[in-house]
């Protein structure tokens, strides 16, 4: 599967968030602050998983049926926001 740059950038942001949480834990930040950041990471990962699955589905359809799915980004955005 070919990932576009927006998915890769999201993963890099998640990587930074995880590093930040590790730092918070090492500095004995409050449980509330750590769990708040962990929830944000979980939400980000969920969004990336949806994007990866959707991207793979689109690529598979385009390759298997030799068609170009144009103007599908808006529909995908609507679906992901409601997921």
Secondary structure, DSSP 8 states (H G I E B T S, - for coil): ----HHHHHHHHHHHHHHHHHHHHHHTT--HHHHHHHHHHHHHHHHHHHHHHHHHHHHHHHHHHHT----S-HHHHHHHHHT-
